Amino acid sequence: MNAPAGLDFASIPERIQSEVQRAIQRSIKGVEYFSTSGPSLGSTPKDVLHSRGTMNLYHYRPMSDEIYRVPVLIVMATTNRGYILDLVRGQSFIEFLLKRGYDVYMLDWSAPRPEEKSLRMEDYVLDFIPDCIRRVQADSGEQDVSLIGYCFGGVLSLLYGSIHKDGPMKNLICFTTPIDFREMKLFSNFSDRRYFDVDHLVDSVGNVPPEMILSSFEMLRPASRTVSQIQLWENIWNDEFVKSYRMFDRWATDTLPLAGEYFRTITKDLMWDNKLFNDTMSVAGRPAMLENITVPILHAVAEHDHIVPYDAAKHLIAKIGSADKDEVILKGGHVSLVAGANAVKRLWPKLDSWLGKRST
């Protein structure tokens, strides 16, 4: 009997041996995976400039002899921890900025305590962010400050900038920031006012538990965790793959609770009434219209963002009042846009080119 065309019998023993060796390697690496911790994250040297309640302000130590005049304040999303922007050496956005000569600060968040359930949107926009900016000004000796907001940190930065239109914000950069909340389809359906009693939830539990927030994210891609675990097993012999998996998986599941009153406002003003998009948003009675922002702005969005789809973000630049405004659409997802190998090659150099000339 002739062998089927293209089948090389001579190579079969070698291929079997390769698969056996890989299976053995998977078993060994599997034991290592469960018996060791992942890489240390968020380790770029920094000082705690100030902490108050759920708010933490960090200052990262310089890594360049020449520093741009205008300091940078990164505003993180209130559901996630800031170390996604400071993974490990060579894959840290913070490290990249420092080596490029920026003076970097970060407004990061801790879990709100039960007694902080009464924190409101105005506490974040009119207290926490202005307080951090004042401290950055005092520490750096500069009046101008550039803001970088990631996801909902971008929303908070937009609200701050629209109210404080006369400064001191000099530049604004938003990563994957939604403004049209109707286009956040699953979240919109999840919080439908006909079925979702946000008042009962907040009045009953206070702060919204992280399990509820994480579940809402996972509902966007119900099979993603199973698929990722299968991919982990198939590649567990690959140290670099495992390292990357552990970093991103740890961050993705390290979700923060949300202060109850703050969540109530997000649901009613943004998810239900879409006030930011409709130009009717206010914070503590102060109008927060995007057209009031006239500083240079860069908005970076991801082609394959399942959390903040492009349709939810695409109107931002058109609504901003500045004449100096840019949008970049890059390959990647909500996280890979800003962190990981994709970001190293695409977003980070583009941001550096844009911000550098506006930071002198």
N, C-alpha and C positions, 0 to 999 in steps of 0.2 A: 504494500500500500504506500502510495506517495504521500509525503507530508503536505498539508495545506500550504498554499502559496503564502510566503511571508513569515512562516513559523520556523524559528531557528531552534531546533532541538538541542543543539550544542550549548546554547546559552541558558537552558532551563536550570541546570544545577547551580550555576552562578546566581541566577535570579532568586532561586529558593533560598540559597545561603544568605543572600542580601536581606531577604524578608525575615528570615529567622533572626539574623543579627539585629535588625531593626526592632523586632518584637522584644528581644531580650533587652535592648537599649530602652525601649518604652517602659518596661517593667522596672528597670533600675531607676530611670528618671522619675517614674511615677512615685516610687518610694521617696526619692529626694524631694519631690514637689510637696508632699504632705508632711515631711519631717523638717523642712526648712522654711524660713520666712522669706518674703520677697525682698527686692532691693529697697534700700532706704530712699524715701522720696522727700522732696521739699528741703533738701540739705544745703542749698546755696546759702552762704553765710549772711545772716541778717540780724538786726536788732529790733526788739519790740519798742516802737516809739511811744505807743499808747494802747491801753486796753480799757474798755468800758462796756460792761454787759456783754452783749453779743458781738460787739465791734472790736476788731483788732487791726492796728495800724503797724505795718512793718516797714523798715528801711533796710534795703539790701546794700551790703558793703561794696564800694566801687571796685571794678576790675580793670579800669583803664586810667592811664595817666591824664588824659584829656577828657573832660566831662562837658557835655552840652549844657548850656545855660539853663534851659527850661526843664525842671524835673517832671517825671511821669508818675501819675497815681493810677494804679490799676484797681478797678472796682469789680469785685467778683460777684457772680450770681449768688443770691441768698440761699439757694438750695444746695450749693456745691462748695467744696473746699478748694482753696487756691493752689494747692500743690499740683494740680493738673498743668499749671504753667511753669512748674519747677520740678520736673520728673527726676531725671538723673543727668549727670554730666554729659554734655553733647546732645541732650534732648530736652534741655531746659530753655524755655522762652525767656525767663528771667536772666539766666546766664548769658544768653545771646545779647539781650539789651545792654547788660552791664559791660560786656566785652566791646560792644559797639559805641560805648561812651555815654550811655544814658544814666541819669540819677534816678533810681527806681524805688518807688514806694508801692505798697499794696494794702488796700482795704479788704480784709478777709473777715470771715464770720465764724463765730462759734454757735453752737445750738442755743437758742433762747431758752432761758429757764422758765419754769411754770409761771413765776410771778411777772415774766416779761410778755405774757400773752396779750397785754394791752398795747404793745408797740404798734404804732400806726404808720401809714405811708409817710406822713410828715416827719416822723422820727428819723426815717432813713434819708429822706430827700432834704429836709430842712435842718437836720441836726447832725446825723452821723457824717454825711459827706462834707458839709461845710466845716465841721470840727476837724476832720482829717486834712482838708485843704489848708486850713489855718495852721495846723501843726507842720505840714509840709513846707509852707511858706516860712515859718519860723525856723525850721531845721535847715532848710536849704539857703535861706537868705534871699530868695527870689519871690516876686509877687505873682508871676505867671506860672500856671500849672497845666500840663496836658493830662487829659483823662483818657484811659482805655477801659471800656466796659465790655465784659463778656456776657453774652446772652441777657439775662434779666439785669445783670450789672449795667448793661448798655441802656436798658429802659430807665433805671434809676439815674444814670448819668444824663440821659436826655431830659428827664424831668427837672433835674438840678439845673442843667444848662438853660432850659427854656425859662426858668424863673429868675436865674441870676444872669441875665443877658448882658449885663455890663461887666462881667468878669467875676473872678480872676481866671476862669478857664480860657486857655489860649488855643488849644487844639482839642478835638474830640475824635476818638477812634472807637468804633463799635464793631464787635465781632458777633455775627449771627444774632442780631437784635430784632425782635418782632415789634411791629407797631399795629398791624391789622390782625387783631385777635380772632376775627371770624375765620381766618384762614388757618388757624391752629385747630384743624378739624376734630381730632379725637378729643383734645382738651375742651374744645367748645361743646362737643356732644356730652362729654363727661360732666360738665358743669351747667348743662342746660337748666335754666331757671324753673322749668316746669317740673323737674324731677329732683334737682339738687338743692336741698335746704341748707345753704351755707350758714345761715343764722343759727339753726339748730346744731350744726356741727361745731361751730366755734363756741357757742354758749355751753355745749356739753363737754367738749374735750380741751378747750383752751387752745394751746398750740397744736397745729396740724401735724400728726405723727409722720416721721420719715417713711414708714412702711407704706403709707397711703400715697406719698409723692413718688416713691420708687415704683410702686405698682402702676401708677399712671404712665410713667415713662416706659415701663416694660410692655404695657398694653399697646404701645405704638408698633412694636415688633414682637409679638407674642412668642415666636419660636427662636428669637435671637440668642437667648441664654443657652438653650439646648444645642443650637448649632455651634456656638462658640466653644462649648465644652467638648463637642465632638472634634472640632478643629484642634483644640488643645491636646486631646489624646493622640490624634494623628501626627501631631508635630512635637510631642513632648520630648523627643530625643534632641530637638533643636533648641539649644540654650537661649539663643537670641529671641526666638518666638515665645518661649516660656516667660522670659524676662518681660517682654512687651505685654504679654497677656496679663501677667500678675499686676503690672503697674496700672493698666487701664481698668481691669476688673475691680481692683481695690477702690479706685476712685469712683467708678460708676455706682458702686454699692454703698459708698460712704456719703449718704444723703442726709441733709440737715432738715430738722423740722422747721416749720414756718410759724412765726408769731401769729396768733389768731386774728387780731384786728387787722393786721397787715394783709393776711390772706383774704379776709372779708372784702377789703377794698379792691384787691386784685380781681377777685371774682366779680364783684358788682360793677366796678368802674371800667375795668379792662375787658374781662371775658364777656360780660353781659351787655354793657352799653358801648363798648369799643370807643371809649372817650378819647384816647390818645389819637386814634386814627380820625375821629370825627371832629377834632379840634374843640372839644368841650371839656377836656381834662383840667382839673384844678387840684391843688394840694393845699389843704388848710385854707381854702378860699382864694388862693393865689393862682391865676390862670397859668397853665403849662402848655402853651402852644408851640409846636415845633418850628414854626416860622420865626419865632423869637431868637432862635439860635443862628448866629451870624459868623461864628468862628469857623476856621477850616475844619472839615470833617471828612473822615474816611470810613466807609462801611464795607466790611469784608463779609461775604456770604458764601456758603458752600452749595455746590451743585446738588449734592445728594443728602441734604440735611433733612432727616425725618422728624426732628423735634421742632425746628423752626423752618418750615418750608419757605422757599423763595417767595411764594405769593404772600406770605405773612410779613416779609421784610422789604419787598421791592419798592414800596412807596416812600421809604424813609428819605432818600436823597431828594426826591421831588418836593417833599414838604419842608425841608430845611431851608431857612432864609439866607444861608451863606452863598456867596458867589464862588467860593473856593470849596468845592465838594466833589468827592469821587466815590464810586462804587466799584469794587472788584469782585468778580464771581470766579471762584477757584474750585478745582476738583477736590472732593473730599466730603466728609460728613460733619456733623455738629462738633465732634471732638477732634477728629483728624485734621480739620481745618487749622486748629490752633496748636495741636500737640502731636508729636510723633514725626516720622520721616517725611510725610507729606508736607507738614507745616515747615519743617526745616528748609525744604527746597523751594516752597512756593510763597507762603504768606510772610514769613519772617523777613526775607530780603526785600519784599515789596513794601512792607511797613517801614523798614529802616530807610529805604529810599524816600518815602513820602514824609516821614516824621523828621528825619535828620535836617532837612532844609528849612523846617518850620520850628526848630528848637533852639535857634541861635539868639 
